[in-house]
């Protein structure tokens, strides 16, 4: 999960060692709506994928983001 963790850490401005599947807006104050958009855009760019609008809206934790990437054929 290191590439994803680095993306999450950088966008949300949290220490890398604090990034885990339970990180979500309710547990990290810096996960705002703007940062959510930035996070999803960074994931799309880093992994060379395009996320559907519904995926962008419903992916609200690092764990869900990892699951989503797996459905796109990306192993984390």
N, CA, C and O atoms as a DFTB+ gen file, in Angstrom:
304 C
 N C O
     1  1       0.830      -1.198       0.000
     2  2       0.000       0.000       0.000
     3  2       0.869       1.254       0.000
     4  3       0.347       2.347       0.215
     5  1       2.144       1.138      -0.228
     6  2       3.032       2.282      -0.049
     7  2       2.759       3.454      -0.997
     8  3       2.790       4.603      -0.555
     9  1       2.493       3.204      -2.285
    10  2       2.220       4.310      -3.195
    11  2       0.917       5.003      -2.796
    12  3       0.852       6.232      -2.745
    13  1      -0.105       4.223      -2.519
    14  2      -1.377       4.802      -2.095
    15  2      -1.215       5.537      -0.772
    16  3      -1.743       6.636      -0.600
    17  1      -0.493       4.942       0.154
    18  2      -0.276       5.581       1.456
    19  2       0.449       6.912       1.287
    20  3       0.130       7.887       1.967
    21  1       1.418       6.951       0.386
    22  2       2.153       8.192       0.153
    23  2       1.234       9.269      -0.429
    24  3       1.336      10.441      -0.065
    25  1       0.350       8.873      -1.320
    26  2      -0.611       9.822      -1.898
    27  2      -1.524      10.369      -0.805
    28  3      -1.705      11.581      -0.682
    29  1      -2.096       9.464      -0.014
    30  2      -3.010       9.867       1.060
    31  2      -2.288      10.768       2.066
    32  3      -2.812      11.806       2.470
    33  1      -1.094      10.364       2.459
    34  2      -0.311      11.138       3.411
    35  2      -0.041      12.550       2.891
    36  3      -0.183      13.527       3.625
    37  1       0.344      12.645       1.631
    38  2       0.654      13.950       1.053
    39  2      -0.555      14.855       0.914
    40  3      -0.494      16.038       1.247
    41  1      -1.648      14.305       0.424
    42  2      -2.856      15.117       0.209
    43  2      -3.499      15.527       1.535
    44  3      -3.899      16.678       1.712
    45  1      -3.593      14.579       2.457
    46  2      -4.261      14.872       3.730
    47  2      -3.321      15.476       4.775
    48  3      -3.747      15.877       5.858
    49  1      -2.032      15.530       4.425
    50  2      -1.026      16.090       5.331
    51  2      -1.031      15.394       6.683
    52  3      -1.075      16.038       7.731
    53  1      -0.985      14.059       6.638
    54  2      -0.870      13.265       7.855
    55  2       0.382      12.397       7.733
    56  3       0.822      12.103       6.622
    57  1       0.955      11.987       8.857
    58  2       2.143      11.142       8.797
    59  2       1.866       9.829       8.065
    60  3       0.787       9.251       8.195
    61  1       2.835       9.372       7.308
    62  2       2.703       8.149       6.534
    63  2       2.325       6.964       7.415
    64  3       1.530       6.114       7.012
    65  1       2.893       6.908       8.613
    66  2       2.613       5.771       9.508
    67  2       1.197       5.795      10.092
    68  3       0.783       4.837      10.745
    69  1       0.459       6.870       9.864
    70  2      -0.926       6.947      10.333
    71  2      -1.938       6.552       9.250
    72  3      -3.138       6.491       9.515
    73  1      -1.461       6.289       8.050
    74  2      -2.345       5.914       6.949
    75  2      -2.678       4.433       7.073
    76  3      -1.788       3.582       7.045
    77  1      -3.966       4.132       7.209
    78  2      -4.444       2.751       7.260
    79  2      -5.850       2.713       6.672
    80  3      -6.410       3.747       6.309
    81  1      -6.408       1.519       6.582
    82  2      -7.727       1.361       5.951
    83  2      -8.841       2.123       6.650
    84  3      -9.870       2.404       6.036
    85  1      -8.660       2.462       7.916
    86  2      -9.709       3.146       8.674
    87  2      -9.690       4.663       8.519
    88  3     -10.566       5.347       9.047
    89  1      -8.700       5.201       7.800
    90  2      -8.641       6.645       7.590
    91  2      -9.818       7.048       6.708
    92  3     -10.019       6.504       5.622
    93  1     -10.590       8.014       7.200
    94  2     -11.799       8.496       6.519
    95  2     -12.100       9.910       7.014
    96  3     -11.486      10.366       7.978
    97  1     -13.023      10.602       6.376
    98  2     -13.327      11.964       6.810
    99  2     -13.689      12.084       8.296
   100  3     -13.368      13.090       8.928
   101  1     -14.341      11.088       8.845
   102  2     -14.749      11.149      10.252
   103  2     -13.571      10.991      11.217
   104  3     -13.674      11.361      12.387
   105  1     -12.449      10.442      10.729
   106  2     -11.304      10.201      11.616
   107  2     -10.138      11.139      11.360
   108  3      -9.212      11.212      12.169
   109  1     -10.173      11.853      10.250
   110  2      -9.078      12.765       9.901
   111  2      -9.688      14.118       9.521
   112  3     -10.353      14.246       8.493
   113  1      -9.452      15.108      10.354
   114  2     -10.065      16.426      10.146
   115  2      -9.666      17.065       8.825
   116  3     -10.429      17.849       8.260
   117  1      -8.483      16.740       8.331
   118  2      -8.028      17.368       7.082
   119  2      -8.688      16.776       5.841
   120  3      -8.501      17.296       4.741
   121  1      -9.465      15.686       5.998
   122  2     -10.162      15.089       4.840
   123  2     -11.438      15.889       4.595
   124  3     -12.525      15.504       5.026
   125  1     -11.284      16.989       3.908
   126  2     -12.405      17.865       3.565
   127  2     -12.907      17.504       2.169
   128  3     -12.330      16.646       1.502
   129  1     -13.963      18.146       1.735
   130  2     -14.485      17.876       0.389
   131  2     -13.463      18.259      -0.679
   132  3     -13.325      17.554      -1.679
   133  1     -12.757      19.349      -0.483
   134  2     -11.733      19.757      -1.437
   135  2     -10.587      18.737      -1.473
   136  3     -10.124      18.351      -2.546
   137  1     -10.147      18.315      -0.313
   138  2      -9.067      17.322      -0.265
   139  2      -9.521      15.985      -0.838
   140  3      -8.710      15.243      -1.391
   141  1     -10.794      15.675      -0.715
   142  2     -11.313      14.441      -1.301
   143  2     -11.154      14.487      -2.824
   144  3     -10.705      13.519      -3.438
   145  1     -11.518      15.600      -3.414
   146  2     -11.379      15.760      -4.863
   147  2      -9.901      15.679      -5.256
   148  3      -9.554      15.027      -6.241
   149  1      -9.039      16.336      -4.491
   150  2      -7.604      16.289      -4.769
   151  2      -7.060      14.868      -4.645
   152  3      -6.232      14.443      -5.451
   153  1      -7.521      14.149      -3.649
   154  2      -7.084      12.771      -3.430
   155  2      -7.494      11.881      -4.592
   156  3      -6.681      11.116      -5.110
   157  1      -8.742      11.979      -5.001
   158  2      -9.220      11.150      -6.108
   159  2      -8.493      11.492      -7.409
   160  3      -8.163      10.596      -8.186
   161  1      -8.242      12.772      -7.650
   162  2      -7.514      13.182      -8.857
   163  2      -6.087      12.641      -8.830
   164  3      -5.571      12.196      -9.855
   165  1      -5.454      12.678      -7.669
   166  2      -4.094      12.161      -7.548
   167  2      -4.050      10.651      -7.767
   168  3      -3.113      10.137      -8.378
   169  1      -5.053       9.949      -7.272
   170  2      -5.134       8.497      -7.477
   171  2      -5.326       8.195      -8.965
   172  3      -4.664       7.312      -9.511
   173  1      -6.219       8.919      -9.611
   174  2      -6.431       8.708     -11.047
   175  2      -5.127       8.919     -11.825
   176  3      -4.773       8.114     -12.687
   177  1      -4.436       9.984     -11.520
   178  2      -3.199      10.301     -12.235
   179  2      -2.101       9.281     -11.936
   180  3      -1.409       8.827     -12.847
   181  1      -1.944       8.928     -10.690
   182  2      -0.872       8.016     -10.294
   183  2      -1.045       6.616     -10.847
   184  3      -0.070       5.957     -11.208
   185  1      -2.295       6.161     -10.913
   186  2      -2.558       4.797     -11.366
   187  2      -3.036       4.724     -12.811
   188  3      -3.283       3.633     -13.325
   189  1      -3.169       5.874     -13.473
   190  2      -3.569       5.897     -14.869
   191  2      -4.967       5.356     -15.108
   192  3      -5.212       4.634     -16.075
   193  1      -5.879       5.712     -14.215
   194  2      -7.258       5.242     -14.328
   195  2      -8.204       6.435     -14.337
   196  3      -7.815       7.561     -14.028
   197  1      -9.442       6.168     -14.693
   198  2     -10.503       7.177     -14.626
   199  2     -11.608       6.615     -13.743
   200  3     -12.109       5.517     -13.985
   201  1     -11.979       7.365     -12.731
   202  2     -13.030       6.931     -11.820
   203  2     -14.360       7.555     -12.235
   204  3     -14.415       8.717     -12.637
   205  1     -15.412       6.778     -12.132
   206  2     -16.758       7.265     -12.431
   207  2     -17.216       8.214     -11.321
   208  3     -16.727       8.148     -10.193
   209  1     -18.145       9.080     -11.651
   210  2     -18.654      10.052     -10.677
   211  2     -19.167       9.353      -9.420
   212  3     -18.935       9.825      -8.307
   213  1     -19.854       8.244      -9.594
   214  2     -20.386       7.507      -8.437
   215  2     -19.250       6.978      -7.559
   216  3     -19.340       7.014      -6.331
   217  1     -18.189       6.489      -8.190
   218  2     -17.035       5.997      -7.440
   219  2     -16.377       7.130      -6.660
   220  3     -15.947       6.946      -5.521
   221  1     -16.305       8.287      -7.277
   222  2     -15.717       9.446      -6.608
   223  2     -16.521       9.839      -5.370
   224  3     -15.954      10.198      -4.337
   225  1     -17.841       9.769      -5.484
   226  2     -18.719      10.166      -4.372
   227  2     -18.737       9.154      -3.241
   228  3     -18.824       9.538      -2.075
   229  1     -18.656       7.868      -3.562
   230  2     -18.886       6.830      -2.551
   231  2     -17.631       6.270      -1.897
   232  3     -17.721       5.534      -0.914
   233  1     -16.479       6.605      -2.424
   234  2     -15.233       6.090      -1.853
   235  2     -14.789       7.026      -0.742
   236  3     -14.175       8.062      -0.997
   237  1     -15.104       6.652       0.497
   238  2     -14.893       7.559       1.623
   239  2     -13.979       7.007       2.711
   240  3     -14.094       7.400       3.872
   241  1     -13.079       6.106       2.352
   242  2     -12.053       5.651       3.293
   243  2     -10.904       5.068       2.491
   244  3     -11.065       4.732       1.318
   245  1      -9.760       4.950       3.115
   246  2      -8.607       4.353       2.445
   247  2      -8.901       2.890       2.117
   248  3      -8.512       2.402       1.055
   249  1      -9.579       2.196       3.015
   250  2      -9.934       0.801       2.763
   251  2     -10.826       0.658       1.541
   252  3     -10.607      -0.227       0.715
   253  1     -11.830       1.518       1.418
   254  2     -12.726       1.484       0.254
   255  2     -11.967       1.868      -1.021
   256  3     -12.245       1.344      -2.100
   257  1     -11.025       2.772      -0.887
   258  2     -10.223       3.164      -2.038
   259  2      -9.354       1.992      -2.512
   260  3      -9.221       1.763      -3.715
   261  1      -8.770       1.261      -1.580
   262  2      -7.989       0.070      -1.949
   263  2      -8.876      -0.967      -2.644
   264  3      -8.475      -1.556      -3.648
   265  1     -10.075      -1.185      -2.111
   266  2     -11.022      -2.131      -2.741
   267  2     -11.361      -1.690      -4.161
   268  3     -11.398      -2.509      -5.079
   269  1     -11.605      -0.407      -4.335
   270  2     -11.935       0.136      -5.648
   271  2     -10.783      -0.095      -6.629
   272  3     -11.006      -0.504      -7.769
   273  1      -9.568       0.164      -6.188
   274  2      -8.411      -0.046      -7.063
   275  2      -8.278      -1.523      -7.454
   276  3      -7.921      -1.839      -8.589
   277  1      -8.563      -2.409      -6.521
   278  2      -8.525      -3.836      -6.846
   279  2      -9.539      -4.187      -7.947
   280  3      -9.247      -5.003      -8.822
   281  1     -10.713      -3.579      -7.904
   282  2     -11.716      -3.860      -8.940
   283  2     -11.257      -3.365     -10.309
   284  3     -11.751      -3.815     -11.343
   285  1     -10.309      -2.436     -10.297
   286  2      -9.753      -1.903     -11.549
   287  2      -8.508      -2.689     -11.976
   288  3      -7.829      -2.320     -12.935
   289  1      -8.217      -3.780     -11.250
   290  2      -7.070      -4.615     -11.604
   291  2      -5.749      -4.142     -11.035
   292  3      -4.687      -4.563     -11.493
   293  1      -5.804      -3.265     -10.037
   294  2      -4.591      -2.737      -9.422
   295  2      -4.442      -3.359      -8.041
   296  3      -5.284      -3.151      -7.166
   297  1      -3.374      -4.119      -7.847
   298  2      -3.117      -4.717      -6.539
   299  2      -2.304      -3.772      -5.687
   300  3      -1.286      -3.241      -6.130
   301  1      -2.742      -3.568      -4.494
   302  2      -2.052      -2.672      -3.572
   303  2      -1.489      -3.492      -2.428
   304  3      -0.862      -2.941      -1.523
